[in-house]
Amino acid sequence: MKTIDFSYFIERYNAGEMDEAEKQWFRKELRNNEKLRKEVELRSRTDTVLKNQDLMNLRNKLNAIEKQRQEPVPVRKSRRTVNIRYAAAIAGLIIIGSIVLFSSRKASNDEILSQYYMPYDVASTSRSGDAVITPDYYKLAVEYYNIHDYRNAAKYFNMVLEIDPENMQTELLNGISNFENQNYPEASGSFAKVIADKNNFYVDHAQWYLALCYLKTDETEKAVEQLAIIGKSKTIYRKEARKILRSLK
């Protein structure tokens, strides 16, 4: 099988140049490829460091030091050789400064979300046998959801829930749709309702998305609490939850 060169896609992803379909594909690759996730994070941090004002200040200070240290050059020594030595010293100090910035900087909540968040995948419009008969609303909602029209998806999921308020699959999808619409209070409410119900197949997913919702709204303490619960569980999200917890420390 031909190995994909992700360099081009990493640059487009970090620059925000991907369309929605390409972004969804790349996020799936990120979830299954730890090496790729690390490369994306490293490049993102590199871009941040290069734009960081602290680094610009460091360069300015180093230039000032260079001017202060300039002395008459002996005739036998080439001025170019001396300049090269100074340039090498400055480059070394810049690299050291960059390393310090890398090591001291924590990933932001948005960076964590870009790495770990993916909408729940709805494979078909089939539903559990005990669902109230609302096939047209549900089908429409899922169709909108799968083309990333989350505003209309939320509209029709809500219509389903008005008739069938105990359908936890619909509640989960409604929460994700509201998350995508940046309606975070509604989203967290849906996820909390799924978790409180307990007797359904979607609790694990709801716990995960609720933690990410807390990260998005900068409720970091709540996110940490939720991630700790996930990290101690046996769900498919436990490894990712532990990684996020480490990055938040």
C-alpha positions in Angstrom: 0.0 0.0 0.0 1.3 3.4 -0.9 2.3 5.6 2.1 0.5 8.9 2.2 2.8 12.0 2.5 0.9 14.1 5.0 3.1 17.1 4.8 0.8 19.0 2.3 -2.3 18.1 4.4 -0.7 19.2 7.7 0.1 22.6 6.3 -3.4 23.0 4.9 -5.0 21.8 8.2 -2.9 24.1 10.4 -3.5 27.1 8.1 -7.3 26.5 8.1 -7.4 26.0 4.3 -9.2 22.7 4.2 -12.9 22.5 3.2 -15.2 20.6 5.5 -15.0 17.2 3.8 -11.2 17.3 3.7 -11.1 18.4 7.3 -13.3 15.5 8.4 -11.1 13.0 6.6 -8.0 14.5 8.1 -9.4 14.4 11.6 -10.2 10.7 11.2 -6.6 10.1 10.2 -5.4 12.0 13.3 -7.5 9.9 15.6 -5.9 6.7 14.3 -2.3 7.9 13.8 -0.5 9.0 16.9 2.7 9.9 14.9 0.6 12.2 12.7 -1.0 13.9 15.7 2.5 14.6 17.2 3.7 16.0 13.8 0.6 18.3 13.6 1.1 19.5 17.1 4.8 20.1 16.6 4.2 22.1 13.4 1.5 24.1 15.1 3.7 25.0 18.0 6.5 25.9 15.6 4.3 28.3 13.8 3.2 29.8 17.1 6.8 30.2 18.3 7.8 31.9 15.0 5.0 34.4 15.4 5.5 34.9 19.1 6.4 38.4 20.2 8.7 37.0 22.9 10.9 35.5 20.2 11.0 38.8 18.3 12.0 40.5 21.5 14.7 37.9 22.0 16.0 38.6 18.5 16.1 42.3 19.1 18.1 41.8 22.3 20.5 39.6 20.6 21.0 42.2 17.9 21.8 44.7 20.5 24.2 42.4 22.2 26.0 41.8 18.9 26.4 45.6 18.4 27.8 46.0 21.9 30.3 43.2 21.4 31.7 44.4 18.1 35.4 45.2 18.5 38.1 46.2 16.1 39.0 43.1 14.1 42.8 42.2 13.8 44.1 42.6 10.3 45.0 38.9 10.0 41.4 37.8 10.7 38.7 38.1 8.1 35.8 40.3 9.1 33.6 37.8 7.4 34.8 35.0 9.7 34.0 37.1 12.8 30.6 37.9 11.5 29.9 34.2 10.8 30.9 33.4 14.4 28.6 36.0 15.8 25.8 34.8 13.5 26.3 31.2 14.7 26.2 32.3 18.3 23.0 34.3 17.7 21.4 31.4 15.9 22.3 29.1 18.8 20.7 31.4 21.3 17.5 31.7 19.2 17.3 27.9 19.0 17.7 27.7 22.8 15.0 30.4 23.3 12.7 28.5 21.0 13.2 25.2 22.9 12.4 27.0 26.2 9.2 28.3 24.7 8.3 24.9 23.4 8.8 23.2 26.7 7.1 25.8 28.8 4.0 26.2 26.7 0.9 24.2 27.4 -1.5 23.2 24.6 -4.5 25.5 24.5 -8.1 24.1 24.8 -8.7 24.9 21.1 -5.6 23.1 20.1 -6.7 20.1 22.0 -10.1 20.2 20.4 -8.7 20.4 16.9 -6.7 17.3 17.6 -9.3 15.2 19.4 -12.8 16.4 18.4 -14.7 14.6 15.7 -18.5 14.5 15.2 -20.2 11.2 16.1 -20.5 9.0 12.9 -24.0 8.1 12.0 -23.8 5.1 9.6 -27.4 4.9 8.7 -30.9 6.2 9.6 -31.9 2.9 11.3 -33.1 3.3 14.9 -33.8 1.1 17.9 -37.0 -0.9 17.8 -38.6 0.8 20.8 -38.5 4.3 19.1 -41.7 6.2 18.5 -42.5 6.3 14.8 -41.0 9.6 13.6 -39.1 8.3 10.6 -39.4 11.4 8.4 -38.1 13.8 10.9 -35.3 11.5 12.0 -34.3 10.7 8.4 -34.2 14.4 7.5 -32.1 15.2 10.6 -29.5 12.5 9.9 -29.3 13.6 6.2 -28.6 17.2 7.3 -26.2 15.9 9.9 -24.2 13.9 7.4 -23.8 16.8 5.1 -22.7 19.0 8.0 -25.7 21.2 7.9 -26.0 21.2 11.7 -28.5 24.0 12.0 -31.2 22.1 10.1 -30.0 18.8 11.8 -30.7 20.3 15.2 -34.1 21.6 14.1 -35.3 18.2 13.0 -33.6 16.3 16.0 -35.6 18.6 18.2 -38.8 17.8 16.4 -38.1 14.1 17.0 -37.4 14.7 20.7 -40.7 16.6 21.1 -42.5 13.3 20.1 -39.9 10.9 21.6 -38.1 12.7 24.4 -36.5 9.5 25.8 -34.6 8.6 22.6 -31.0 9.0 23.7 -29.4 8.5 20.3 -31.4 11.5 19.0 -30.5 13.4 22.2 -26.7 12.7 21.6 -26.9 13.8 18.0 -28.8 16.9 18.9 -26.1 17.7 21.4 -23.4 17.3 18.8 -25.4 19.4 16.3 -25.7 22.2 18.8 -22.0 21.9 19.6 -21.2 22.5 15.9 -23.6 25.4 16.0 -21.7 26.9 18.9 -24.8 26.5 21.1 -22.8 25.1 23.9 -25.4 25.3 26.8 -27.9 23.3 24.7 -25.1 20.8 23.7 -24.0 20.2 27.3 -27.6 19.9 28.4 -28.2 17.1 25.8 -25.0 15.3 26.8 -25.9 15.5 30.5 -29.3 14.1 29.8 -27.9 11.1 28.0 -25.5 10.5 30.9 -28.2 10.8 33.5 -30.5 8.3 31.7 -27.8 5.6 32.2 -29.8 2.9 30.5 -28.6 3.4 27.0 -25.8 2.7 24.6 -24.7 6.3 24.3 -23.4 7.2 27.8 -19.8 6.8 26.9 -20.1 9.1 23.8 -22.0 11.7 25.8 -19.3 11.7 28.6 -16.6 12.3 25.9 -18.5 15.1 24.1 -19.5 16.7 27.4 -15.8 16.9 28.4 -14.9 18.5 25.1 -17.8 20.9 25.5 -16.4 22.0 28.8 -13.0 22.5 27.1 -14.6 24.7 24.5 -16.3 26.9 27.1 -13.0 27.1 29.1 -14.6 25.2 32.0 -11.3 23.4 32.5 -12.0 22.1 36.0 -15.2 20.5 34.9 -13.4 19.1 31.8 -10.7 17.6 34.0 -13.3 16.0 36.3 -15.1 14.5 33.3 -11.9 13.3 31.6 -10.8 11.6 34.8 -14.0 9.6 34.9 -13.5 8.6 31.3 -9.8 7.8 31.9 -10.7 5.3 34.7 -13.4 3.6 32.6 -13.1 0.9 29.9 -14.6 3.0 27.1 -13.0 3.6 23.7 -12.2 7.2 24.8 -10.1 6.3 27.8 -6.7 6.6 26.1 -7.5 9.9 24.5 -8.9 11.2 27.9 -5.7 10.3 29.6 -3.6 12.1 26.9 -5.7 15.2 27.3 -5.3 15.2 31.0 -1.5 15.0 30.7 -1.5 17.9 28.3 -3.6 20.0 30.7 -1.2 19.6 33.5 
